[in-house]
Amino acid sequence: MTTAQPEGGSTGGPTVLRMLLGAHLRRLREAQGVSRETAGWEIRSSESKISRMELGRVSFKERDVADLLTLYEVSDAEERAALLTLARDANTPGWWHREGDILPGWFQSYLGLESAAAVIRTYELQFVPGLLQTADYARAVILLGHGKAVQAELDRRVSLRMTRQQLLNRPDPPQLWAVIDEGALRRPVGGPDVMRAQLDALIDATKMPNVRLQIIPFEFGGHAAAGGSFSILRFPDQDLPDIVYVEQLDSALYFDKREDVEHYAAAMERLAVEADPPADTAQTLERFLAELNARTG
């Protein structure tokens, strides 16, 4: 059995631990030919609860896991102990749970996935990706949706975004592949000074070995993902499927079915072909910066 490290380790937090445990329980159930309905009855619950457990979308009670292991005829003491330990670790809150009063549950789920991903592919239509934003740029973006928030809350939201970015500098950072529409880089979010600093930060980001940055130029016209921004997350454990994340105004969509993921992956591949090559990105950003300086002095 493959396990991930608990929060603070190298491969992620409780979200992915739940996914790993759920996937393992599904394989055990299928190997024994047990239906979800029967498994649900065994833990005094329902077929839908088993489905949510196997997808890693709910927390695990050790008693339920122990009962399922017995139903699935897992008698090896070492294997049972390992899976029960995994269940305990999967219930450990991630660092972002401390900010639960300002973070919706659907975004907390994304933070758990992001922290565990080995590869993050993202297309951004309107803004610089959150993992590459400066603090001042992040504050300007946050103000667009939380203009009535008090200063202390704004500071917390900005701090949280900066904390997210630490994963790019950890010892085993994920690979970030970001494709950004030119409009997001031309739009002076926060004003000219904020945008200057943001463009400088992106130029620095192009030098990071784990960051691949491309720009879709205006002159290209329509392109494969003109419909909106999205991210695709890939995990180091082969038992976990890629997940597509599409954020909406007050909610988010998560796709893990193969046909959905393949649709978005194909769009991302086309974007990579249509965008300027990564080797040209720094030069393009420097041109944007020079043009911004010429316009604003």
N, C-alpha and C positions, 0 to 999 in steps of 0.2 A: 504494500500500500504506500502511495506517495502522499506526504503531508506537507503543508506549508508552515512557515514560522508564524508564531503569534505576533500581534501588533508590536511594531518596533523592530521586528526581524527583517530579513532581506526580501522576503517574497510576499509581503502583504499582511492583511489584517483579517478580522472576523468575517467579513463578507465572503472572501474567497475560501476561508476555512469551512464555512457553511456549504458553499458550492461543492467543495471537494468531498465533504462528508455525505452530502446528499447524493452525489454521483456514485459514491461507493455503495451506499445503501440501495440505490436503484439496481446496480449490478448484482448485488447479493439477492435482492428480491426476484429479479428476472431469472437468475441462475436456478432458483428453487421453484420457479413457476408459480409464484404467489401473486395474486391480483392486488391492486391497490386497495380495493374494497376490503379484502381479507386483512391486509396489513393495517388499514385504518381501524377495523374492528378490534384488532389485537391491542392497540394503544388507546382504545376507548374514544376514538375520534372518527374521522371520515376519510373517504377516498381523496377528497380535495386537499385535506391536510397532508396526506402522504405525498401528493403531487407537489405541494408547496415545499415540503421538506426536501424532496429529491432535487428540486430546483435551487435549493439553498436560499429560499426567500423568507424563511421564518427561523426563529431561534429553536434550539433543540433542548428538550428535557432529557437528562441522563436516563431517567426511568424508561422513557419511550424508546430511546436508542437501545437500551439493554433488552427490552421486551422484543424489539424487532430483530436483534441479533439472535435471540433464542428462537424466534419464529423462523429465521433464515438458516438455522442450524449451524451457527458460528460457535463452535465449542472451544477453539484454541484460546487459551487464557491470554496469551500475549497479544493476539489480534484484537480480542475483545477490549483489553486494557487500552490499547493504542486508539481504538475508535472512541472509547468513552472519554479519553483524554482530549481527543480532537473535539468532541462535543462540548467539553468544558471550555476549551480555548476559543471555540467558535462563538461563545456567548460573552466573550470579553469585549467591552465597548472600545471602539476606535477613538483616536484622539479628538476627532471632530464631534463626538457625542457631547462633549462639554459645551458645544455651541448649539445645542439642540433647540434653544429658544429662538434662534435666528436662522436656523437651517431647516428647510422642509425635509421630510423623510425621503422624498424621491431623490433629493440631491445628496443626502447622506449616503444613500446606496451607491451613487456614482463615485463618491470619494473613496468608498471602500474598494470598488473595482479599480479605480485609477491607481490607488496606492499599491495594488498587487500586480498591475499589468507589466508585461515585459516589453510590449510594443503598443504605443498609442498613436493612431493615425487620425488626424482631424482636419476637417475642412471648415474654414471660417469665412462667412460672407460679409459680416458687419463689423466685427471687432477683432483685435489681436487676441489670439488664444489666451485663456486665463493663465496657463502655465508660463507664458512669456510676457505678461504684463508688468509694467513698473507699478510701484505703489500709487503714484499720483494718477496714472492712467486708470488703474483699477478703481480708485476712488471716484473718478469721473464716470466710469461705466456704472458703478454701483448706485451713484446718485440718480441715474436715469430711471432706475426702478424703485429707489427708496429715498426719494427726495424729501420726505417728511421725517426721516429717521433722525434721532438726536445724534450729536457728535460722537458720543461714546459708542453707540451702535455702529456707526460708520467706521470708526476706528477698529472695532472688532471684526467687521466684515473684511476690511482691507488686510488686517493681520492674518485672518484665516486664509485669504488667497495667497499671501506671501508664504505662509506655512506649507500650503500645498506644493509650492514650487521647490521646496527642499528636496523632493524626490528626484529631481533632475541632477542633483549634486551628491547623492548618496553613493556609497561604494559600488553598488550594483544598479545603476540608474536604468530606467526604461529607455528605449529608443523612441524619440518623439519625431514623428513625420507630420509636419503641418503645411497645409496648402492654404494660402490666404488670398482672398480676392483683393485686387488693387484698391477697390473702394474702401476697404477697411483701413488701408494705410494712407489714403488721401483724406479721409474724414478727420478733421482736427479735434478729436475727442479731448475735452479738457482745455482746449486752447493751444496756440502754437508752441508755447514753452513745454507743455506736457508732451505734446506730440514729438517735439525734437528729442526729448529724453527717451521717449519710447522707441523711436527709430534707431537711436544710438544703441539702445539695449538689444534690439533685434539684430543689429550688425554684430554685436558681441556674441549673440546666441548662435550666429552662423559658424562661429569658430569652435563651438562645443562639439566633441566627437559623437555625442549621442543625439544631436539635433539635426534634422534635415528640414530645411525651410524652402518653400517654393512660392512663387507669386503668379496668380492668374492675371495677365495684363488686360486692360480695357479693350485694346484693339482685337483681342481674340473674339469678342462678341459672346454669344451664348455658349454654355459648356455643360458638362455632364451633370453637375450638381447645382445648377442654378436655383433649384427649388429651396435650398436652405442648408444650414450648417449641420454637421453630424460628426461623431467620433466613432472609431472602431477600436476596441480593446482586445488585445491578445495576451494570453497568460502563459507563464512558463510551464505549467502542468498540462500535458497533452490531454488529460481527461476533461479539461474545461473548454467549452466552445468559445469562439470569439463572440463578443457582444457589441451590438451597435447601440449607441446612445444618441437620441434626438431630443434636445431640450426645447420645450415650449414656454409660453409666457408664464404659466403657473403650474406646470407639471412636466413630465418627461416620458418618453417612450423608450423601452428597452426591447431589442430584438435579439434572439439567439437561435431562431430556426435557421437551418442551413440555407434555405432559399432566400430568406431575407438578408442574411449576412453576405451571401454571395452577390446579391444585387448591389449592396452598398460597396462591397470590396471592388466590384467591377467599376463602379463610378469613381472610386478613389484611384484606381489604376489609370483610368482615362484622364482624370485630373492631372496626374503626374506627367502624362505625356503632353497634355495641352498646356500646362504651366511652363514658365521659363525654367531651365535646368537649375538645380541647386547651386552650381558653381557661379551662376550669374546673380544670385540673390543679393549678396553684399553690395555689389556695384549698383544694382537697381535701388536698393535702400539708400545708398549714398546720394543717388540722383534725386530721389524723393526729398531727402533732407536738404539738399542744395536748393531745390525748387521752393521748398517751404521757407527757407531762409530768405530767398529772393523776394517772395511775396510779402513776408511779414517783417523783414528787416532784422 
